[in-house]
C-alpha cells in the first residue's frame, strides 16, 4: 500500500506470547515528523494498535491513523481506543459498526459492499477476482474522503508483521 500511495514504509515486528498478547514489538523504519498510517487486517481488542500508536509517537510521528479491514472491536476494545493516542481508526463495514461508532467518536466506517458484490459477480462469471486487489470498483458518490487526502505529504505507511 505504501508504494501505491508513494509513501515511505515502516513496519512493526511483533512477537506474541499468545493470541491478543504481545511479548515484544520493534519498530523498523523512520517515522520522525511524519503522519503514521497503521495498516492491519483486523482489530480485536485493539491493544496492539494502541501499543503501536504509543511506539510511533515515541519514535517522533506527528500523529497516528489506523486502517483496518475487519473491526471486530471486542472486549475492552472501545475503552482501549478511547484511551489510545490513535487520531482516527478507519474500518470497513465487513462487521456492523453502528454501536461502536456511537461509543468511539474517532471511528470511521468505509462501505465495501460494492467491492464484495463485484467479487461475487466476477466469481460467478469466471472472471479474475485478484484484479480487484489492483483496481477496486468505487461508487460515484462517496461520503468518505479519499485515502490520499488522509495521507498528507510526509506520511509513512506502517504495517504489523508477526
N, C-alpha and C positions, 0 to 999 in steps of 0.2 A: 504494500500500500504506500509506503514511503516513496518508492520510485515513481509510482503513478501520480503522486501529488508533488513530485520534485522537492521532497523534504529530506532533511538529514534523518539518520536512523540510529536508534539506540535500542538496547534490549535489557531485560532482566533475566538473569539466570537464577532460577529458584530451585531449591531442593526441599521436598516435602517430607515431613515425618509421617504423615498420613493425610487422608482427604481433609481439606479445609484447615490444615495446619502446616505452616511454612517453617522449615528448620533454618533456612538461610536464603537471603535474596541479595544478589550482587548486580549493580547497575554497570553495564558495559556501554560506554559511549558518552559523548559530551552533551549536556542539556543546559549548560550555563547560559542564562539570559534568553532562553527560548520558551515558547509555549509547548509543553509536552502533551502529546496526544497518546494516551494509553489505548491499546487495541487488544481485545481479548475475545474469546469465543463465548464465554458465559461468566456471569457474576452470580454467585450463590449467596454466601454470607457477606461478601464484599470486603472481607478482611485483607485479602491480597491487594485489591485495588487501593484501599485506604493506606496500606503499608507502602505500596509503590508510590503513591502520591507524596507521602511523607519523605521518602528517599529522594524523589525527583526534586522537591522543593529544597531539601538539604543539599542537593547537588547543584543548586543555582537556577532551577527552572523558574520562569516568571509566574506561570500558572499551569494547572493540570486539567485537561479534559479527558474523558474516558468514552470510548466507543465499544459497545459490547453487543454481540449478536443476540444472545439469549439472556434476558434479565430475569433470572429465577427469583432473586431477592427474597430468600427465605431466612427464618430465624432472626438473628439480630441485624440483618442487612439494612433495614431502614434507619435504625439508630446509628449504625456504623457510618452510613452515608451522610446523615445529618451532622455527625461529629467529625467527618473527614475534611480534608483540605482539597477535595475534588471540586472544581468550579462548576462542572456540568457533566452529567452522565447521560449518554445518548444510547438508547437500546432500541431494538426492533420490536414489533408487536407480535413476535412469534409466541409470546406468552402475554396474556392480558395485563395491562399496566395501570388501569384507571385508579385502583386503590393505592397503588404505590406512588403515582404522580400526586395524589392528594396529600400523601404523607411526606414526600420529598420534593420540595419546590424546584430543585435544580435538575430533576429528572425530565428528560425529553424522550419521546417515542417516535420512531420512524415507521411508517406503514410499508410493509414489504409484500402485501397481498398480491400486487401486480407481478412481482418477481416470481412468487410461488406459482401463480396461475400460468405464467409463461413457461415455467419449468414443467408443469403438468402437461401443457399443450405440446411442448417440444417432445416430451417423452412419448406421448400418445401417437404423434406423427413420425416418430423415429428420427427426430432432428437432434442436433447436438445440444445437450444441456450444459456442457462445460463451457460453451461460448458465453454463457451468462456470467461467468467469472471475469470476463474481459469487458463486456458491454451489457449492463443490466438495463431492461426497459424502464423508462421513467414515465410517470403520468405528466400531462402537460401543465397541470396546476398543482403546486405543492405549497403547503404551509410551512415547510421546513427550509431553513437556509441551506444552500449548497455547502458541502463539506469544505470546499476551498475557502468559503467565507469564514469558517470556523478555524482555519489554519492560516493565520497571517504569515507574512514572510518572516523567516527566522524560527519557524516551528520545527519540532522534531517528533517523528512517529516512534513510539516505544512499544515493543512487543514483549509479552511474557513468554518465556521458554522454560519448560520443566526439564 
